[in-house]
Amino acid sequence: MKKILYLVVAVLAFSFKMNAQVQDSHITPANPNSPTPPVVPTENKVAPDPDAPVFKFEEEEHDYGTIKQGANGTTEFKFTNTGQKPLIITNARGSCGCTVPEWPKEPILPGTSSAIKATYDTKRVGAFAKEITITSNASEPNKVIKIHGTIEAVDMTGDQTLPFKKPMDGMPLENTIKTK
């Protein structure tokens, strides 16, 4: 008998709670006779620091153009800290393992310039487009810089350009042009 009584009380309490939620959903601020709606907590948004470090890049995207397989795939992204506080880069990450960034580990003082090196593995043949995400204490905490271009295949001696056709498992390339 006690179990049935507890069950009835629980069902009644649940139905009253559901009814209260439905009635609260009809409260609008436009209705002056209704109580004010409850305040919903929002994200803790911190006002931007006007003195925060700021990246000012000379270029944010580098085009290698068409380069030969095995060529130097390193470029530099030069920047200046135009903010009022020292810029600290905590990480730089390429969009894949073929792009390796190097960044300054020491703080970059306001008004000072530095560079981030990006090295692309030019052993891969064909077009590429990669991104490097820089994490820092700057006003824009995650900054993305980009590289792109095309790697042109060369023969084994390194002095002759071949049409784009990737060798498979050491097999010779077909339809190549021999100029010697």
C-alpha positions in Angstrom: 0.0 0.0 0.0 2.9 2.4 0.8 4.4 1.7 -2.6 1.2 2.7 -4.4 0.9 5.9 -2.3 4.5 6.9 -3.0 3.9 6.2 -6.7 0.8 8.4 -6.8 2.6 11.2 -5.0 5.6 11.0 -7.4 3.3 11.0 -10.5 1.4 14.1 -9.1 4.6 15.9 -8.3 6.0 15.2 -11.8 2.8 16.4 -13.5 2.8 19.6 -11.5 6.4 20.2 -12.4 5.7 19.6 -16.1 2.7 22.0 -16.0 4.8 24.7 -14.4 7.5 24.4 -17.1 4.8 24.7 -19.8 3.3 27.8 -18.2 6.7 29.5 -17.8 7.5 29.1 -21.4 4.6 31.5 -22.3 6.1 34.4 -20.3 7.3 37.1 -22.5 9.0 40.4 -21.7 6.5 42.1 -24.0 3.7 41.3 -21.6 4.0 43.8 -18.7 1.7 41.7 -16.4 3.9 38.7 -16.6 6.8 38.2 -14.2 10.2 38.8 -15.7 11.8 35.7 -17.2 14.6 34.1 -15.4 18.1 35.3 -16.3 19.9 32.6 -18.4 23.6 32.5 -17.7 25.8 33.3 -20.7 29.4 32.4 -21.5 32.0 34.2 -19.5 33.1 36.6 -22.2 36.1 38.7 -21.3 36.4 42.1 -22.9 39.3 42.2 -25.4 42.5 43.7 -24.0 43.2 46.9 -26.0 47.0 46.5 -25.2 47.1 42.9 -26.3 49.9 41.8 -28.7 48.9 42.0 -32.4 50.4 40.0 -35.4 51.1 42.2 -38.4 52.4 39.9 -41.2 54.1 41.1 -44.3 52.2 38.3 -46.1 49.8 35.7 -44.7 49.9 33.4 -47.7 53.0 32.2 -49.7 52.8 30.9 -53.3 55.7 28.7 -54.2 54.6 28.7 -57.8 55.9 25.6 -59.7 59.1 24.2 -58.2 61.1 21.0 -58.9 60.8 17.9 -56.8 63.4 18.0 -54.0 63.8 21.8 -54.2 64.1 23.9 -51.0 60.6 24.1 -49.6 61.4 26.6 -46.8 59.8 30.1 -46.6 59.6 32.7 -43.9 56.5 34.6 -42.7 57.9 37.9 -41.3 55.7 39.7 -38.8 55.8 42.6 -36.3 54.2 42.8 -32.9 52.2 46.0 -33.2 50.5 45.6 -29.8 51.5 47.1 -26.5 52.5 43.8 -24.7 55.1 41.1 -25.5 53.8 38.5 -28.0 54.3 34.9 -26.9 53.8 32.1 -29.4 53.0 28.9 -27.6 52.6 26.6 -30.7 52.6 26.4 -34.4 51.0 23.4 -36.1 51.0 22.4 -39.8 47.8 20.9 -41.3 49.7 17.7 -42.0 53.1 16.1 -41.4 54.5 17.4 -44.7 54.5 21.0 -43.4 56.8 21.7 -40.5 56.8 25.2 -38.8 59.5 26.7 -36.7 58.6 29.7 -34.4 60.5 32.0 -32.0 60.3 30.6 -28.5 61.2 33.9 -26.8 58.7 36.8 -26.4 58.5 39.3 -29.2 58.5 42.7 -27.6 56.2 45.5 -28.9 57.4 47.0 -32.1 59.9 44.1 -32.7 59.9 41.9 -35.8 60.5 38.2 -36.1 59.6 35.3 -38.5 57.9 31.9 -38.6 59.6 29.4 -40.9 57.5 26.9 -42.8 59.1 24.0 -44.6 57.1 21.9 -47.0 58.4 18.4 -48.0 59.0 18.8 -51.7 59.5 15.1 -52.3 55.7 14.9 -52.8 54.7 15.6 -56.4 51.7 17.6 -57.5 49.7 20.6 -56.3 49.5 21.4 -52.6 47.7 23.8 -50.3 48.5 23.7 -46.5 47.8 25.8 -43.4 49.8 26.6 -40.3 47.9 27.5 -37.2 49.7 29.7 -34.8 48.6 29.7 -31.1 49.6 32.8 -29.0 48.6 35.4 -26.5 47.8 37.8 -29.4 44.4 39.6 -29.8 43.7 36.9 -32.4 44.8 33.8 -30.4 44.7 31.4 -33.3 46.2 32.8 -36.5 46.3 30.9 -39.8 48.9 31.4 -42.4 48.9 29.4 -45.7 51.3 28.0 -48.3 50.5 26.6 -51.7 52.2 25.6 -55.0 52.9 22.8 -57.4 55.8 20.3 -57.2 57.1 19.1 -60.6 58.6 15.7 -60.9 62.2 15.3 -62.1 64.0 12.2 -63.3 66.5 10.3 -61.1 69.5 12.4 -62.2 67.6 15.5 -61.2 68.2 17.5 -64.4 65.1 16.7 -66.5 61.4 17.5 -65.9 59.0 14.7 -66.3 55.2 14.7 -66.9 53.3 14.3 -63.7 53.0 10.6 -63.1 54.0 9.2 -59.7 56.1 6.0 -59.8 54.5 3.0 -58.0 56.8 0.7 -55.9 60.0 1.6 -57.9 58.4 0.9 -61.3 59.7 3.2 -64.1 57.6 6.1 -65.2 55.7 5.6 -68.5 55.3 8.1 -71.3 58.3 10.1 -70.2 60.2 12.4 -72.5 63.9 11.8 -72.8 65.8 14.8 -74.1 69.4 13.5 -73.9 
